[in-house]
C-alpha cells in the first residue's frame, strides 16, 4: 500500500504460519478486486504459494462525503490461539475470531 498524504500507514501485521498455511492480511483489497480496501484475510499454501481462500473479516462501509483513504480500516494485530482460530483486532479496536476450518469470522466482543 502506498502512503497517503492524509492517512498514517497501516500497521505492519506479520503473517502467521500454521499447519503449512500462511495467513496474512490482503494489503489492498480494492486492487485485488474486492469491495473494500482493508479487512480481508488470505490463506496461502506454503508449499505451492497458491491462494487457498480469502475471507472478509469485517465490513468497512465508506461514507461518500468523506475522503476514502482516511476511512480505510486495517488489521492492527493477528494472533493464533490455542484452538487454531485467529484473533484479529482492527485499527478501531474491534476484535474478530476467524475459524480457518470453517472459513468464518465472528465478532469477539
matplotlib code that plots the C-alpha trace (Angstrom):
import matplotlib.pyplot as plt

x = [0.0, 1.3, 1.4, -1.4, -1.0, -3.9, -3.6, -0.9, 0.4, -1.4, 0.1, 2.5, 1.0, 3.2, 1.8, 1.1, 2.1, 0.2, 0.0, 1.6, -0.8, 0.3, -2.4, -2.0, -3.9, -4.7, -2.7, -5.1, -8.5, -9.6, -6.6, -7.4, -10.9, -12.7, -15.3, -13.2, -9.5, -8.9, -10.4, -9.6, -7.6, -5.9, -4.8, -1.8, -0.4, 3.2, 4.4, 2.9, 2.5, -1.0, -4.0, -6.3, -9.1, -9.8, -12.3, -13.8, -13.1, -15.2, -17.2, -15.9, -18.5, -17.3, -19.2, -19.1, -18.9, -15.6, -12.2, -11.8, -8.4, -8.9, -11.9, -9.9, -9.5, -6.7, -5.7, -3.8, -2.9, -3.4, -2.8, -3.0, -5.0, -4.6, -7.7, -6.3, -8.5, -7.1, -7.9, -7.7, -8.0, -8.6, -7.4, -10.7, -10.2, -12.8, -11.9, -12.9, -12.4, -11.6, -12.0, -9.8, -11.5, -14.9, -13.7, -15.8, -15.4, -17.4, -17.1, -15.2, -16.7]
y = [0.0, 3.4, 6.2, 8.7, 12.3, 12.2, 8.7, 7.3, 4.0, 0.8, -1.2, -3.9, -7.2, -10.2, -13.3, -16.4, -19.8, -22.8, -26.4, -25.4, -22.4, -18.8, -16.4, -12.7, -9.5, -8.6, -5.4, -3.7, -5.2, -2.8, -3.8, -7.4, -7.0, -6.8, -4.1, -2.5, -1.7, -3.5, -6.2, -9.3, -12.3, -14.6, -18.2, -19.3, -22.8, -22.6, -25.4, -24.0, -20.3, -20.7, -19.0, -21.4, -18.9, -15.3, -14.1, -10.7, -10.5, -7.3, -4.8, -1.3, 0.8, 4.2, 7.4, 9.1, 12.6, 11.8, 11.2, 7.5, 6.6, 8.0, 5.7, 2.5, 0.1, -2.4, -5.2, -4.0, -7.4, -11.1, -13.9, -17.7, -19.1, -22.5, -23.8, -23.0, -19.9, -16.5, -13.5, -10.3, -6.8, -3.9, -0.3, 0.7, -1.8, -4.3, -8.0, -10.9, -14.7, -16.3, -20.1, -21.3, -24.7, -23.2, -20.0, -17.8, -14.6, -13.6, -10.6, -11.4, -8.6]
z = [0.0, -0.8, 1.8, 1.6, 2.4, 4.8, 6.4, 8.5, 7.1, 8.1, 11.0, 10.0, 11.0, 10.5, 8.7, 10.8, 9.5, 10.9, 9.6, 6.2, 5.7, 5.8, 6.9, 6.1, 5.5, 1.9, 1.6, -0.9, -1.2, -4.0, -6.2, -5.5, -6.9, -3.5, -2.5, 0.3, 0.9, 4.3, 6.3, 4.2, 5.2, 2.7, 3.3, 1.2, 0.8, 2.0, -0.3, -3.5, -2.7, -4.1, -2.6, -0.8, 0.1, 1.1, 3.7, 4.5, 8.3, 8.8, 6.8, 6.3, 4.7, 3.4, 3.6, 0.2, 1.7, 3.4, 1.9, 1.2, 2.4, 5.9, 6.3, 5.5, 8.4, 8.5, 10.9, 14.0, 15.3, 14.5, 17.0, 16.6, 19.5, 21.1, 19.4, 16.0, 15.4, 14.7, 16.9, 14.7, 16.1, 13.6, 13.9, 15.6, 18.4, 17.2, 17.6, 15.5, 15.7, 12.4, 12.2, 9.3, 9.3, 8.7, 6.9, 9.1, 11.0, 14.1, 16.4, 19.6, 21.7]

ax = plt.figure().add_subplot(projection="3d")
ax.plot(x, y, z, "-o")
ax.set_aspect("equal")
plt.show()
